[in-house]
Amino acid sequence: MKRLVVTMFAIVLMFTLCSSSIFAGGLTGYGLKGGLNFANLHGDDVEDLGLGDLDSKMGLCLGGFVTYSISDMFAIQPEVLFTMKGAKKEVEVQGETLKVTGSLNYLEIPVLAKLSIPGQGSFVPNLFIGPYLAIKLSGKWKVEYAGASAETDIEDLKGTDFGVVCGAGVDLALGSSKVTVDARYTLGLTTIDASEWEADIKNGVFSLMVGYSL
């Protein structure tokens, strides 16, 4: 795990340095953000998990970002986020509720193209889209039934996930700083199943986030 953490920070550092050289002089903001995830799994083979239609699982999304402006309307915004994904299901079994939760934690690195819409005053709407790379930190199944619970690691879970992020938000200027609010959908484009069958199971997350930028 320590080696993985070191590798992740090295990747983030290299990306930041490369971005800084490419957009030299264009750094217009940096900050922190956080919010709630409503995660689920999608794909042709999700039902093969044996749980039928899955329910959304709530989790956290926390991290930081930097903004490089290309023009007054267009910017590139790399982010580094700790994000909680997965899904859950509750079914009735002999009068008791059986709850199964799949918890997937990732270090996610989106690179967003951000289009700001000119407006009046300090209220600036925006649209954004871009790819993401996510590195698995952990994956566990938790089963709860009749007051008892058990937890186990998820086997055959890929170490990386790739997809696209799209959404909309607003920036509210507060003097030299900004408050940002956005809603986004993170769509996994590759299966997270690492078994020999590579079943079609992908991440999908709707997020509501609030940030503070200097």
TITOR-831995 format. One record per atom (N, C-alpha, C): residue in one letter; y, x negated, z. Coordinates in steps of 0.05 Angstrom, whole numbers, padded with zeros to 5 digits, always signed. Each point is the difference from the previous one (the first is absolute). Layout:
BEGIN
aYXZ;...
***
This chain:
BEGIN
m-00024-00016+00000;m+00024+00016+00000;m+00025-00017+00000;k+00000-00022+00016;k+00024-00018+00001;k+00005-00012-00028;r-00021-00008-00014;r+00003-00011-00027;r+00012+00021-00018;l-00009+00025+00002;l+00010+00021-00017;l+00030+00004+00005;v+00008+00001+00026;v+00028+00004+00006;v+00017-00023-00011;v-00009-00024+00003;v+00015-00023-00011;v+00003+00002-00030;t-00022+00008-00014;t+00001+00004-00029;t+00020+00021-00008;m+00000+00023+00015;m+00018+00021-00006;m+00030-00009+00002;f+00005-00014+00022;f+00028-00009+00003;f+00008-00020-00021;a-00019-00017-00009;a+00005-00019-00021;a+00007+00015-00026;i-00015+00021-00006;i+00006+00016-00024;i+00028+00012+00001;v+00006+00012+00023;v+00026+00012+00004;v+00023-00021-00003;l-00004-00023+00012;l+00020-00021-00002;l+00004-00010-00029;m-00022-00004-00014;m+00002-00009-00028;m+00014+00021-00017;f-00006+00026+00005;f+00012+00021-00015;f+00030+00001+00005;t+00008-00003+00026;t+00028+00001+00007;t+00015-00023-00013;l-00011-00024+00001;l+00013-00023-00012;l+00003+00003-00030;c-00021+00010-00013;c+00002+00004-00029;c+00021+00021-00007;s+00000+00022+00016;s+00020+00021-00005;s+00028-00011+00004;s+00004-00017+00020;s+00026-00011+00006;s+00010-00017-00023;s-00018-00015-00013;s+00009-00017-00022;s+00005+00016-00025;i-00015+00021-00004;i+00003+00017-00024;i+00026+00016+00002;f+00006+00010+00024;f+00023+00017+00003;f+00021-00014+00017;a+00003-00026-00005;a+00019-00016+00016;a+00028+00013+00000;g+00011+00003+00023;g+00027+00011+00002;g+00000+00031+00000;g-00023+00013-00005;g+00000+00029-00002;g-00009+00014+00025;l-00006-00015+00022;l-00009+00012+00024;l+00023+00018+00012;t-00005+00026+00002;t+00021+00018+00009;t-00009+00015+00026;g-00023-00005+00009;g-00008+00014+00025;g-00028-00008+00009;y-00005+00003+00026;y-00026-00005+00011;y-00001+00016+00026;g-00025+00009+00007;g-00001+00016+00024;g-00029+00007+00008;l-00002+00019+00018;l-00025+00010+00010;l-00003+00029-00006;k-00025+00010-00002;k-00005+00028-00005;k-00026+00008+00013;g-00002+00026+00005;g-00025+00011+00012;g-00002+00029-00005;g-00024+00011+00004;g-00003+00029-00005;g-00028+00009+00004;l-00006+00023-00010;l-00026+00013+00002;l-00015+00001-00027;n-00026-00006+00001;n-00017+00004-00023;n-00017+00025+00004;f-00005+00013-00023;f-00019+00022-00001;f-00020-00008-00022;a-00022-00013+00010;a-00018-00014-00018;a-00025+00017-00006;n-00012-00005-00024;n-00025+00012-00007;n-00014-00018-00021;l-00023+00008-00007;l-00016-00014-00021;l-00004+00018-00024;h+00001-00011-00024;h-00005+00016-00024;h-00018-00016-00018;g-00010+00014-00020;g-00019-00013-00019;g-00024+00018-00005;d-00014-00006-00022;d-00023+00016-00008;d-00023+00000+00020;d-00002-00021+00016;d-00023-00003+00018;d+00006+00005+00029;v+00023+00011+00006;v+00008+00004+00028;v-00020+00019+00014;e-00009+00021-00014;e-00018+00019+00011;e-00027-00013+00008;d-00006-00023-00013;d-00025-00013+00007;d+00000-00012+00028;l+00024+00000+00013;l+00001-00009+00028;l-00015+00019+00018;g-00007+00024-00010;g-00015+00020+00015;g+00017+00017+00018;l+00027+00000-00004;l+00018+00015+00017;l+00014+00022-00015;g-00006+00003-00026;g+00015+00020-00016;g+00028-00008-00003;d+00018+00020-00002;d+00029-00006-00003;d+00010-00012+00026;l+00014-00022-00002;l+00011-00014+00023;l+00028+00010+00008;d+00007-00003+00025;d+00026+00007+00009;d+00018-00025+00003;s+00026+00005-00002;s+00019-00023+00003;s-00001-00011+00028;k+00004-00026+00002;k+00001-00014+00025;k+00029-00011+00004;m+00011+00006+00024;m+00027-00010+00005;m-00001-00029+00011;g+00019-00016-00008;g+00002-00027+00010;g+00028-00011-00002;l+00003-00026+00007;l+00026-00013-00001;l+00003-00018-00024;c+00025-00005-00007;c+00007-00019-00021;c+00025-00015+00010;l-00002-00027+00003;l+00021-00015+00012;l+00003-00026-00015;g+00025-00010-00004;g+00004-00025-00013;g+00029-00006-00006;g+00003-00018-00019;g+00027-00009-00008;g+00003-00001-00030;f+00025-00005-00009;f+00006+00000-00029;f+00024-00017-00005;v+00003-00008-00025;v+00024-00013-00010;v+00008+00013-00026;t+00026+00001-00005;t+00010+00013-00025;t+00016-00020-00016;y-00008-00004-00026;y+00014-00017-00019;y+00012+00018-00021;s+00027+00000-00001;s+00014+00017-00020;s+00002-00014-00027;i-00007+00015-00021;i+00004-00010-00027;i+00026+00010-00011;s+00008+00025+00007;s+00025+00012-00007;s+00007+00020+00022;d+00022+00015-00004;d+00008+00020+00019;d-00021+00022+00003;m-00016+00005-00021;m-00019+00022+00001;m-00029-00009+00003;f-00006-00025-00007;f-00028-00009-00001;f-00005-00023+00019;a-00022+00001+00015;a-00008-00021+00019;a-00030-00003+00001;i-00009-00023+00009;i-00028-00006+00006;i-00003-00002+00030;q-00020+00015+00011;q-00003+00000+00029;q-00029-00006+00008;p-00006-00025+00006;p-00027-00007+00011;p-00001+00009+00030;e-00024+00009+00008;e-00005+00008+00027;e-00025-00012+00011;v-00002-00003+00026;v-00025-00008+00013;v-00005+00020+00023;l-00022+00014-00002;l-00005+00023+00018;l-00028-00002+00013;f-00001+00007+00026;f-00025+00006+00012;f-00004+00030-00003;t-00022+00008-00013;t-00003+00028-00006;t-00028+00010+00007;m-00002+00023+00012;m-00025+00012+00009;m-00009+00022-00020;k-00023-00004-00011;k-00011+00019-00020;k-00026+00012+00010;g-00014+00014-00018;g-00026+00011+00007;g-00001+00030-00005;a-00017+00014+00016;a-00004+00029-00002;a-00016+00009+00024;k-00001+00026+00003;k-00016+00011+00022;k-00013+00027-00008;k-00019+00009+00016;k-00012+00025-00005;k-00011+00012+00026;e+00004+00026+00004;e-00010+00014+00023;e-00018+00023-00010;v-00024+00002+00011;v-00019+00021-00007;v-00013+00010+00026;e-00008+00026-00001;e-00014+00012+00023;e-00030-00005-00003;v-00012-00011+00021;v-00029-00005+00001;v-00011+00011+00026;q-00015+00021-00002;q-00013+00013+00024;q+00021+00006+00021;g+00023+00012-00009;g+00020+00008+00019;g+00018-00021+00010;e-00004-00025-00008;e+00017-00022+00008;e+00014-00012-00025;t+00024-00012+00005;t+00015-00011-00022;t-00008-00030-00004;l-00010-00006-00024;l-00006-00027-00008;l+00024-00011-00015;k+00012-00021+00010;k+00023-00012-00012;k-00006-00028-00010;v+00004-00005-00026;v-00005-00026-00012;v+00026-00011-00011;t+00008-00024+00008;t+00025-00012-00008;t-00005-00027-00012;g+00010-00004-00025;g+00000-00026-00012;g+00028-00012+00002;s+00002-00023+00014;s+00026-00013+00004;s+00000-00027-00016;l+00019-00002-00019;l+00003-00023-00016;l+00028-00012+00004;n+00002-00024+00010;n+00025-00013+00004;n+00005-00023-00020;y+00024-00001-00011;y+00006-00019-00021;y+00027-00014+00005;l+00002-00024-00010;l+00026-00012-00005;l+00007+00005-00029;e+00021+00015-00005;e+00006+00009-00027;e+00027-00012-00010;i-00001-00009-00025;i+00024-00013-00012;i+00008+00015-00025;p+00018+00020+00002;p+00010+00013-00024;p+00024-00016-00011;v+00003+00001-00027;v+00024-00011-00013;v+00012+00023-00016;l+00022+00011+00010;l+00012+00024-00011;l+00024-00005-00018;a+00001+00014-00022;a+00024+00002-00017;a+00015+00024+00010;k+00025-00004+00009;k+00016+00021+00013;k+00024+00007-00017;l+00003+00025-00007;l+00022+00010-00016;l+00018+00017+00018;s+00024-00009+00005;s+00019+00015+00017;s+00017+00018-00018;i+00004+00025+00009;i+00015+00020-00015;i+00029+00001+00010;p+00019-00007-00017;p+00028-00001+00010;p+00009+00027+00011;g+00014-00001+00022;g+00009+00024+00013;g+00027-00004+00014;q+00007+00018+00016;q+00026-00001+00014;q-00005-00010+00029;g+00018-00018+00009;g-00002-00008+00028;g-00023-00018+00006;s-00010+00002+00025;s-00021-00018+00010;s-00028+00009-00004;f-00003+00024-00012;f-00027+00012-00004;f-00010-00006-00028;v-00021-00017-00003;v-00009-00009-00026;v-00030+00006-00003;p-00007+00020-00017;p-00028+00006-00006;p-00012-00022-00017;n-00027-00002+00001;n-00014-00020-00016;n-00028+00009-00007;l-00010-00011-00021;l-00028+00003-00009;l-00012-00028-00001;f-00026-00002+00005;f-00013-00026-00001;f-00030+00003-00009;i-00010-00022-00012;i-00027-00001-00008;i-00008-00030-00003;g-00026-00005+00005;g-00009-00028-00003;g-00029-00003+00010;p-00012-00023-00006;p-00027-00005+00008;p-00002-00010+00029;y-00024+00002+00011;y-00004-00012+00027;y-00027-00014+00000;l-00001-00020+00017;l-00025-00014+00007;l-00004+00003+00029;a-00024+00009+00009;a-00006+00003+00029;a-00024-00017+00007;i+00003-00013+00023;i-00021-00017+00011;i-00012+00013+00024;k-00027+00004+00000;k-00013+00014+00022;k+00002-00016+00026;l+00008+00013+00021;l-00001-00011+00027;l-00024+00009+00016;s-00007+00026-00003;s-00023+00011+00014;s-00008+00026-00013;g-00025+00008+00005;g-00010+00026-00009;g-00022+00009+00019;k+00003+00024+00011;k-00019+00010+00020;k-00005+00030-00004;w-00025+00008+00006;w-00007+00028+00003;w-00001+00007+00029;k+00010+00023+00008;k-00002+00010+00027;k-00011+00028+00000;v-00021+00004+00015;v-00013+00026+00001;v+00002+00011+00029;e+00010+00025+00002;e+00003+00013+00027;e-00014+00026-00001;y-00017+00005+00021;y-00015+00025+00001;y-00008+00005+00029;a+00005+00024+00009;a-00009+00010+00026;a+00009-00019+00023;g+00024-00010-00002;g+00010-00017+00021;g-00008-00029-00002;a-00016-00007-00019;a-00008-00028-00004;a+00012-00011-00026;s+00003-00026-00002;s+00011-00012-00024;s-00013-00027-00005;a+00000-00008-00025;a-00011-00026-00008;a+00017-00010-00024;e+00002-00026-00001;e+00017-00013-00020;e-00015-00023-00013;t+00003-00003-00026;t-00014-00022-00014;t+00017-00009-00023;d-00003-00026-00008;d+00015-00010-00023;d-00010+00013-00025;i+00018+00003-00019;i-00008+00011-00027;i-00010-00023-00017;e-00025+00002-00008;e-00012-00020-00017;e+00008+00005-00029;d-00002-00021-00016;d+00005+00002-00029;d+00028+00011-00006;l+00019-00010+00015;l+00028+00007-00005;l+00014-00024-00012;k+00013+00004-00023;k+00013-00022-00014;k+00022-00012+00016;g+00005-00026-00004;g+00020-00014+00015;g+00028+00005-00010;t+00003+00010-00024;t+00027+00006-00011;t+00000+00028-00013;d+00024+00010-00003;d+00005+00026-00013;d+00025-00003-00017;f-00001+00013-00023;f+00023-00002-00019;f+00007+00028-00010;g+00026+00004-00004;g+00008+00026-00011;g+00030+00001-00005;v+00011+00024+00001;v+00028+00004-00007;v+00014+00017+00021;v+00025-00005+00005;v+00016+00015+00019;v+00023+00013-00016;c+00006+00025+00006;c+00023+00014-00012;c+00012+00018+00021;g+00026+00005-00002;g+00013+00017+00019;g+00030+00003-00004;a+00013+00012+00019;a+00029+00004-00001;a+00011-00003+00028;g+00026-00007+00001;g+00012-00003+00027;g+00030+00002-00002;v+00012-00006+00023;v+00029-00001+00001;v+00008-00024+00018;d+00022-00013-00008;d+00012-00021+00016;d+00027+00011+00012;l+00003-00003+00026;l+00025+00009+00013;l+00014-00024+00012;a+00023-00007-00011;a+00015-00023+00009;a+00013+00005+00027;l-00003-00019+00018;l+00013+00001+00026;l+00014-00027+00004;g+00024-00001-00010;g+00015-00025+00001;g-00014-00021-00018;s-00007-00023+00012;s-00013-00021-00016;s-00031+00003-00001;s-00010+00021+00013;s-00029+00005+00000;s-00007+00026-00013;k-00026+00005-00003;k-00009+00025-00012;k-00023+00012+00015;v-00002+00026+00000;v-00024+00014+00009;v-00013+00011-00025;t-00026-00005-00003;t-00015+00009-00024;t-00021+00020+00008;v-00004+00020-00016;v-00021+00021+00004;v-00014+00003-00026;d-00027+00000+00000;d-00014+00005-00025;d-00026+00014+00004;a-00009+00014-00021;a-00026+00012-00001;a-00015-00012-00024;r-00024-00008+00005;r-00015-00015-00021;r-00029+00008-00001;y-00012-00004-00024;y-00029+00004-00002;y-00012-00027-00010;t-00020-00009+00014;t-00014-00025-00006;t-00027+00007-00011;l-00004-00005-00026;l-00024+00008-00015;l-00017-00025-00005;g-00024+00000+00012;g-00019-00022-00006;g-00012+00003-00028;l-00001-00022-00015;l-00010+00001-00027;l-00027-00013-00002;t-00009-00014+00020;t-00026-00013+00000;t-00017+00010+00023;t-00026+00000-00004;t-00018+00009+00021;t+00000-00019+00024;i-00003+00011+00024;i-00002-00017+00024;i-00029-00005+00008;d-00019+00010-00016;d-00028-00003+00006;d-00010-00027-00012;a-00011-00017+00017;a-00010-00026-00008;a-00030-00001-00003;s-00013+00023+00001;s-00029+00000-00004;s-00008-00005-00029;e-00025-00004-00005;e-00009-00006-00027;e+00005+00024-00019;w+00004+00024+00010;w+00005+00023-00017;w+00030+00003-00006;e+00017-00012+00016;e+00029+00003-00003;e+00008+00029-00005;a-00006+00016+00020;a+00006+00029-00001;a+00031+00004-00004;d+00007+00021-00013;d+00028+00006-00006;d+00013+00013+00025;i+00010-00017+00018;i+00013+00009+00024;i+00026-00016+00003;k+00023+00014+00000;k+00026-00013-00001;k+00018+00010+00023;n+00019-00016+00008;n+00019+00008+00020;n+00023+00017-00013;g+00010+00018+00016;g+00024+00016-00008;g+00016+00006+00025;v+00026-00006+00000;v+00016+00003+00025;v+00027+00012-00007;f+00008+00021+00014;f+00027+00010-00001;f+00014-00010+00026;s+00024-00012-00004;s+00014-00012+00023;s+00029+00010+00002;l+00009+00003+00024;l+00028+00005+00006;l+00010-00023+00017;m+00022-00014-00010;m+00008-00024+00013;m+00031-00001+00004;v+00008-00013+00022;v+00028-00005+00007;v+00003-00030+00004;g+00023-00011-00011;g+00005-00028+00003;g+00028-00006+00007;y+00004-00025+00009;y+00027-00010+00006;y+00004-00026-00014;s+00022-00002-00016;s+00005-00023-00017;s+00027-00012+00007;l+00001-00027+00000;l+00025-00015+00003;l+00010-00009-00027;
***
